[in-house]
Amino acid sequence: MHVKVLGEFEVLRSGVKVTPAAPKLRQVFALLAVEANRAVHTDQLIEELWDDRPPLSAVTTLQTYIYQLRKHLNWSERESGEDCGTDSKVTLRTTPGGYMLTLLDGALDAVEFERLAVLGREQLAAGNYERASLVLRQALDLWTSRAFGAVSPGPLLHAHMVRLEELRKITLGHRLEADLQLGRHIDLIGELTTLVMQQPTHEGFQAKLMLGLYRAGRRAEALQAYQRARSVLAAELGLEPSAELRRLHQAMLTADPCLDAPAEATGASMGTAKHQQPNQLPLETDHLVGREDALEAVRRILTDTGRRPTSVVALAVGPPGSGKSVFAVHAAHRVREAYPDGVLFARLQRDDGSLVPTDEVLADFLRALGLSGALQGASPQEMQAAFRTWTAQRRLLVVLDDVVETHQLDALLPGTGSAMIASSRRLLSHPAVVITTRTAPLADEICRCLLSDVLGDDRLQADLTGLGELVNLSGGLPLALRAAASLLQRRPHWPISKLLHLADGDVRRITPADRDAPRIADSVGRSFRLLSGAEQAAFRLVAASPESCVSVAGAAALLGVDESTAELLLEDLVEFQLAEAEDIGGMFLYSIRAPFRTVASSLTNRVEEIACPAPDDDACVLPTFELARTSAHSA
């Protein structure tokens, strides 16, 4: 038997998955597994399952869960009170006052990770940097996503999760330190840049990025990295940089020789670039439901080993909050083994809606591949040529999040033999796209499965009316459902109806428990900011209409434009996935999903003149602020 907790929770017997499906059984087994070979008291299990609000029947219910686990795993109970199954020495024993799961050495991935982490740290301390880097990479490769995956953690599992995640960060820091000692600073810049973007207040990663840039001869960028770190720490934590970070900054200002790469490692970076495969792929932090068939279709196409005449692109398109970015990351994890030369990742739209220049992304890609020499005085076209020449000889996967324009695909498309997975909030057409996945809002039953994975069936069954209302309010959007689930998870005493009462029909009031988690209003806002002034005004007006659907004629009357102009504006909203079109007897009806209608009232139009794109010279011209006032009045 093998148990995996460093990612999606899995129980394997002889390579076959036997993971319990019921949330409570997974929770119990996960706690027993991380405490393997140690007795877990009944009170601890009850605390994990129900925190400080156990039912009167808690002990009996727990016994039922243990019985169901044994039955599921085909373990039988001996008269002596010891339970054993077909796996030699793998037992689930009843102990005085609790239970103990006995596993063989190496059966739990978390134990193996900690063993390798300790060994790597010892090799690092002894100055064996090559060995340290190798062992620490092996330890980190055991992780596939966040600890315990979709298991809903109680207080004890949450403590284990925090401990493991913290040890993971420490181990990553040690691996980066080993690589810096080996002179691989050029190879590390791309990875460190991604880490700093993901965890901007982690001063250890900030320091290593500064040092890597400095040793690569990019002193100005190293100093700029310090200023960005200082600004982030002040804005988010109200703190000045640590003494260590300040000393590093001062040493850079004075060109202190102690910052130079170790003499024996100088030049090693370019020599090792051939053997370093960048992995910038984000972790799978969200459990994906309802998309298995689509994931399998992408996997089949992108793992085809036949030589392709061109590069290929798998595109995921969907409305705000539909999980297109999560889908792209999951798909990339499914196929990454078919691309042994590395995975590059970039997000092409900032939070404020502006686009990241493709030449900046391309430069980061070249640095991550150890091709910094191709950047010296190179034009964007020359960088593209260098990128495609290098990737044409290898199998590399490029993952792009929030693609908006086809020219972004053109600029970042790798060479023949490599592939790309891209997500977009807009329908795109490009000759390299071989498969397009529409991440449509989830069906009601799939929504319930998503909530059940986090909250458990018992919680949902206790408030079926509230469950149905929550699914309707979310519009089937995973982002809105996850926000609700995370908040309810932090409020175990709340029925679903309590959350609905506080929301009062406004999806914006369902804020995720994690302040840094994405919000549906932010996602809609990023799509809204991509629209022209006329399209923005049309979106707000249609969203404020009391009718759930509008025809072209109805929209023309609502907007005060001719039907040709109205149709163009409506089709633009469909293209940007902010509206849907339905063919009713040869006539299209256009609708905007309920969550988007709610968010629309808080969005602000561009302050510009709207030239309605009519085909004749009598085009209607209306100021954006006038349309905004009209829509506000209608709402």
C-alpha positions, 0 to 999 in steps of 0.5 A: 500500500502507498499513500500520497498526501503531497497533492491529491490525496490517494491510496494505492494498493498494488498500483490500483487506486482504492481511495475512499470516495466519502469526504469523511472517510478520506478525512479520517484516513488522511489523519491516520496516515500522517500519524502512521504507526502512532496511536490517534486518540478518539478525542483527536479524531472527533476534534478533526471531524467536528472541531469543538461542535461534535454531535452527541453520537460522535463516538458511535459515528466515528466507529461507523467510519472506521468500520466503513474504512475497513470494509472499503479496504477489505480489512477484517477485525481479529478477535484480538482487536488487531485488524489486518488485510491482504497487505503484510504488516499493513493494519488498522488496529484498535488501540486503548482509546483510539486507532493506529494505522500501521504502514511499511517504510516508504509507504507515505510520500510525506515521510519520504519527502522529509527524509530527503529534505533532511538528507539534502540539508545535510549535504548542503551544510557539508558543502556537497552542492551537486548532491544536495541539489539532486536530493532536494529536487527529488524531495520537491518532485514528490509534490504535485499540488497542495497537501491533501488536495481536495480533502476538507481539513479539520484543525489537526489536518490543517496543522499538518498541512501548514507544517508540510507547506512550510517545510516545502518552502524551506526545502525549496530555499535550500535547493535554490541555495545549492544551485546558486553555490553551483553558479547556476544563477542565470538558470534560476532567474526565471524560476525566482521571478515566478516565485517572487510574483507568487509570494512577494512578501517572502524575503528569502526568495527576494534575496535570491532573485537579487543575488541571481540578477547581480551575479548575472551582470544585471546590477540595475535589475537587482537594485530594482528588485530590492525597491519592488520588494521594499514597496510590497513589504510596506504596502502589504505588511507595513514593514521595512525589509529585513536586516539581511535584505538591507545588507544585501542591497548595501553590498550591491551598491558597493560592489562587495566582492563577497557577492561574486559567484564562488570561484570554482562555480564561475561559468558553471551556469552556461555549462549546466544550462543544457541539463536544466529543464525549467518548471514554471508550472503553478501547482494544482491548488484546486480540485477540478470537477466536471472536466475529466473528458475534456482533460483526457481529450487534451492529453491524447492530442498533446501526448501524441509522439508522432512528429508534427509539421507545426507547433500545436496549441490547446486552447481553453476558453470560458467566461469569467470565473468558469475555471479556464485557467485552472483547466489549463494548469491541470491539463499541463500537469497531465502532459508534462512528462511528454515534454522533458525539456521543461515547462514555461508559464506566463500570465499575459493580463495584469490585474488592472486589465492591461496586457503584459508586453510579449517581448518581456515574456519572451525575454523571461523565457529565454533567461529561464532556458539559459539563453541570456546571450540571445537578449543582448541588443536583440529585437523582438523578432530576433528573440522570437527566432532564437526561441523557436530555433532552440525549442524546435530541437526539443520538446518544451511545453508553454502555458499561457494564462489570459491570452487576449489577442492572437498576436500573443500566440504568434509571438510566444509560439514555440518551435516544431515538436513543442506545444502550447496550452493557453487560456483565454477569456475571449474566443480566438481563431488561430491556425495552430489551435488544434483543440478548443475546450469551452469551460462552460458553467457547471451543471447543477449536479456538478456544482453540488459535487464541487461543494460536497468535496469541500463541505461534505455530504452531511453539510449539504443534506442539512440545507437542501433548499439553501444548496439549490439557491446557492447553486442558482446564485453562483450561475454555475461558476466554479470561482463563485462556488469556491468562494462560498465553500471556502467561507462556509468551511471557515464557518462550520456552524453556518447553514448555507441559508445563513450565507445566502441571507448575508449575500442577499442575492448579490454574488459580490458579497460572497467573498472567499475566506482567503483575502488573496483568493480571486473574486468573481467581480475582479474576473468580470472586471478584467474582461470588462476593461478589454471592451471598447467604450461602446461595448462597455456601455452596451454590457451595462445597459443590457445587464441592467435590463429587467428582461432576462433575454433581449433580441437584436431589436430589443437591444437596439431600442435599449441602446438607442442605436440601429439594429446592425449596430446593436447586433455588432455590440451584442456579438462582441459581448459573446466573443468576450464571453460576457453574454450568451446567444441562443438560436430560437427559431432562427432568431438570436436571443442574448442573455447575461448570466445573473452573477455578471448582471450583479457585477455590471452595476459596479463597473465604470465605463471609459470616459470617451466618446462612443462612435457606434459602428453603424454601416452608414453615415448616420451613426449614432454618437453618444458620450459614455457617461451618458450611457452610464447614467442611463444604465444606472437609472434603469438599474 
